[in-house]
């Protein structure tokens, strides 16, 4: 595995709500670089600095992943976990009280 690869991708909803997997520190860094200047906040700055540090080998890729995921969550960019949604749907199908 490459040193900038995430163990698990961060799945974002982009554009018109299409899921996109961010699998590496470089992909996360590119996404952050494209983030609108007017929306850049502390979470953005922390994630960007972490990605830069990971690309220079100063911190682990997983540390940068966690901070990037926190940024994405704060800005409602994370795609819903499909495993949780599927399990939720199956549970409702079997519950006669849920319509």
N, C-alpha and C positions, 0 to 999 in steps of 0.2 A: 504494500500500500504506500502511495506517495505521502510524504510528510505533511502536505497541506490538505489531505483528504479527511473528511469527517467520517466517523464510524457510521453515523446515520445521517441522511440528508435532512435539511430543513426544508419543508415543503411550504411554499408561499402561494398565495392566490395573486395572480398578476393580470394585467389587462382587464378583460371582461370577466374575471373570476376563474381563469384557467390555472390549474395547478402547475407549478414549476419546482423542480427539485434543485436545491443549492447543495452541491456535494463537496465543494472545496472552499478553502479560505479565499482563493483568488476569485471565485464566483461570488462569494459574499462581498468581497471588497468591491468588485465591479458593480454589484447591485447598489451598494452604499454610495459609490461615486456618482451614480445616476439619480440618487435621491434628490428631489427638489430642494434648492437652497432655502426656500422659505419654510420648509418643514424640518429642517435640521435642528435637533435638540440635544440634550445631554445624552440620551440613550444612543442617538446616532453617533455622537462624538466618541463615546466609550467603545461602541462596536467597531467604528472605523480605526481607532487607535489599536484595538486588540487585533484586528485583522492585519494591520501593518506590522505589528510586533510578531505575529505568528509567521508572516511571510519572511521576516528577517531571522526567524528561528529563535526569537527571544522568549516566546511562550508556546505552549502546546496548541495544536489546531483545535482540540476539544474545548479549550478555554475560550478561544475566539468564537467557536460555534455557539457556546452557551450565551455569550454576550450578543451575538448576532440574533439568536433566537429570541432573546429578551427584547431586543429592539423590534423585531418583527411582531412579537406578541403585543407590545405596547401600541403599535400602529395598526393593529388588526389585520396583519398581512398573512398570518399563519393559516394554512388550510386546515380544515377540521380533520381529526384523526379518523380515517375511514374505517379502521377496525372497531373503534368505539361506536361510530354511527351504525355500522352493520350489526353489532351486538345489540344496540339499542332498538333497532328496527325489528330484529328477531324477537326480542323480549316483548315488544308491543304487539306483534302478530299473535302471540300466544296468550295475551292478557285480554280476557273478554270485556274488561272494563274500559279499555283504551279503544277509541274509535278513530 
